[in-house]
Amino acid sequence: MTVSTQGLRVRSGSPGLRGAVELLSSMRFSISLLTVICIASVIGTVLKQHEPLVNYVNQFGPFWASVFLAVKLNAVYSAWWFLLILAFLVTSTSLCIARNTPKIITDLKAFKENMREQSLQAFHHRATAPLPLAPEAAAQRIGKTLSGGGWKVRLQQREGGWMVAAKAGAANKLGYIAAHSAIVLVCLGGLLDGDLIVRAQMLFNGKTPYTGGGMIADVKPEHRLAASNPTFRGNLLVAEGTQSSTAIVNQSDGILLQDLPFSIELKKFIVEYYSTGMPKLFASDIVIHDRETGKQVPARVEVNHPASYHGIEIYQSSFDDGGSRVKLQAVPMNAASKPFEVEGTIGASTQLVRGAGDTADKMTLEFTGLRVINVENFGAGAGDGSGTDVRKVDLRQSIDSRLGAANKTVTKKELRNVGPSVSYKLRDAAGQAREFNNYMLPVDMGDGVPVYLMGIRDTPADPFRYLRIPVDDQGGINGFVRLRLALLDPALREQAVRRYAAKATDASRPELAGQLAASASRALALFAGDPPSGKEGVPRGGLQAISEFMETNVPQAERARAGEVLVRILSGALFELAQITREQDKLAPLEPSEKTQAFMSQAVLALSDAHLYPAPIAFELKDFTQVQASVFQVTRSPGRNIVYLGCALLILGVFAMLYVRERRVWVWLAPRDGGAQATIALSSNRKTMDTDREFAVLKDKLMGLAA
């Protein structure tokens, strides 16, 4: 039997209805739907799902981001059109099975013993030979031989002789039913475990996504799903020492809250790292509190080793900060700012006010993250130095590093943990925010002096740009801060200029001291940003301001020599300014040495870059108390077993259709000269070399013919 690709033929109704039923129940329509689902699944795999809108805008632009959201490409597997295609695929495939199954079953039962002798001559595998036995005896012998070889046999006596009909490999036809039933089961399981039931509750029970903020306990019932919800998949964040019983179910236009019949208490979160900073193991020791009986069930959840309670699976999805407490020290970047300490909790914010009255400058300090481990690559050819995020495994980079040309070399890496870092945002009164990321410990960048790294970026899509502040002889950044504030004080600048001029010139030539003092004063003023640069877009101070001044006032032929002299004068004046600040703090003066020279060189660069720092203050991480949190995925999946059954049927069906050959054998025995004239024919659904060999064996066994 050949499976037809045509659909059901309806004999009544309008032509349009008959055509629709035929199309819906046809195999070509099912294959088309399956192709569309495969394409949509590829899109859902390549395009990150359920990301914030700003991420799509940054990556694809406003136009394409709006297009993606309009057709729900940001949530393909829960989009209405994807679920509709799945429903049509289930219906179409079910109709195909219903249409072809009776024919297949009928064909499985039939031996086709009514085959005529003339028809046997049309088969590719056929042979004729005389047998010494009478037709009935020969039929009995051939039937027993075929039965012993695993064939199902039927004998038929009819006018003019005996027909022996045998068949084998019926599982090939059953493979069609199994494979197509598997498609239906997998799609049904996907619909049950997908958003179909949740969307039905939103449609018929008045449930709506929640888009606001605040406490979970304050969310209204129309945004909550009952604990008896038959299917859901949500995320649950639990900090150490706390418990939670409400999961978050993400939707394309908000969230829904899923109440659980139990609460999860996180006793301890365990994480182990590789030398690269990637997590080697993270697990959670939890206690499940049954809300009805009060029963407490301890459990351990690891990656790929979930816990199960009352049909709900608890998976270890990720980990996050559970509200770590940090203490920050304000680092003033201009004379108007004063040092102070501030404490906060990750995820919270605090108000900063500078000044008084209506002219007060207000900013909001938002504590956004604490990373205790930052693994950097200090080897040759290292990356951008942004650090290894222990929550991310870059699979593409890992694969690319192992594939490619045979002569490809791998750059030697020098991985080093540079310690904790804190990230925060400073948001102005207009709501504009910049993100900062500062390291707690100094980092040796190989330049001769360790530096504190203070990063900044304007948008989440940008990489961090770092201000490198050198470590002073006390092991901190106070030396740089004193020098920065003193540079903004005209009186201290003039005092440093006089000291530098007196030391750098002969006392017997006061006119040289005056000229050098004037040059040094001019250089320090430009470097400090006083007066401002006259060219738009040029920083108020720093080395760029000095370069702009030279381009405007010094002939091009003399700029190289004049630049060397001016930088030397600037360095000497800044050294004297540093000595003055140390005297004011009653510290010993800096001794001329390579270490001091390295500090001053890096300080000059940091002072120049500080003009680009967009905030009046920076915050240094002084102390922290880390609180870990686990991110669990809780699921109730009634369709999971259906999907497993579908997968098993798909494996069996594909195996049966590919590796099981359906074969039929007919042997016609007609009386002749006291014996029988035998005609044998073999039919197979696939023409292979195995069929040729099998026919040769059958001829030898049944008719005594050599291969």
Sequence and secondary structure as in RCSB ss.txt:
>XXXX:A:sequence
MTVSTQGLRVRSGSPGLRGAVELLSSMRFSISLLTVICIASVIGTVLKQHEPLVNYVNQFGPFWASVFLAVKLNA
VYSAWWFLLILAFLVTSTSLCIARNTPKIITDLKAFKENMREQSLQAFHHRATAPLPLAPEAAAQRIGKTLSGGG
WKVRLQQREGGWMVAAKAGAANKLGYIAAHSAIVLVCLGGLLDGDLIVRAQMLFNGKTPYTGGGMIADVKPEHRL
AASNPTFRGNLLVAEGTQSSTAIVNQSDGILLQDLPFSIELKKFIVEYYSTGMPKLFASDIVIHDRETGKQVPAR
VEVNHPASYHGIEIYQSSFDDGGSRVKLQAVPMNAASKPFEVEGTIGASTQLVRGAGDTADKMTLEFTGLRVINV
ENFGAGAGDGSGTDVRKVDLRQSIDSRLGAANKTVTKKELRNVGPSVSYKLRDAAGQAREFNNYMLPVDMGDGVP
VYLMGIRDTPADPFRYLRIPVDDQGGINGFVRLRLALLDPALREQAVRRYAAKATDASRPELAGQLAASASRALA
LFAGDPPSGKEGVPRGGLQAISEFMETNVPQAERARAGEVLVRILSGALFELAQITREQDKLAPLEPSEKTQAFM
SQAVLALSDAHLYPAPIAFELKDFTQVQASVFQVTRSPGRNIVYLGCALLILGVFAMLYVRERRVWVWLAPRDGG
AQATIALSSNRKTMDTDREFAVLKDKLMGLAA
>XXXX:A:secstr
           SS HHHHHHHHHHTSHHHHHHHHHHHHHHHHHHHHS SS  HHHHHHHH HHHHHHHHHTTGGG
GGG HHHHHHHHHHHHHHHHHHHHHHHHHHHHHH   TT  HHHHTTSSEEEEEEESS HHHHHHHHHHHHHHTT
 EEEEEEETTEEEEEEEE THHHHHHHHHHHHHHHHHHHHHHHTTHHHHHHHHHS    B   S GGGS GGGEE
 TT S EEEEEEEEBT EEEEEEEEETTEEEEEEEEEEEEEEEEEEEE TTS EEEEEEEEEEEETTT  EEEEE
EETTB EEETTEEEEEEEEEE   EEEEEEEESSTT    EEEEETT EEEEEESSGGG EEEEEEEEEEES  E
EE STT      B TT   HHHHHHTTSS TT       EEE   EEEEEEE TTS EEEEEEESS B  SSSS 
EEEEEEESSTTS  EEEEEE  TTSSSHHHHHHHHHHT HHHHHHHHHHHHHHHS TT HHHHHHHHHHHHHHHH
HHHT S  SSTTS SSSHHHHHHHHHHHS GGGHHHHHHHHHHHHHHHHHHHHHHHHHHTT      SHHHHHHH
HHHHHHHHHHTT  SSEEEEEEEEE  EEEEEEEEE TTHHHHHHHHHHHHHHHHHHHH   EEEEEEEEEETTE
EEEEEEEEESS  HHHHHHHHHHIIIII    
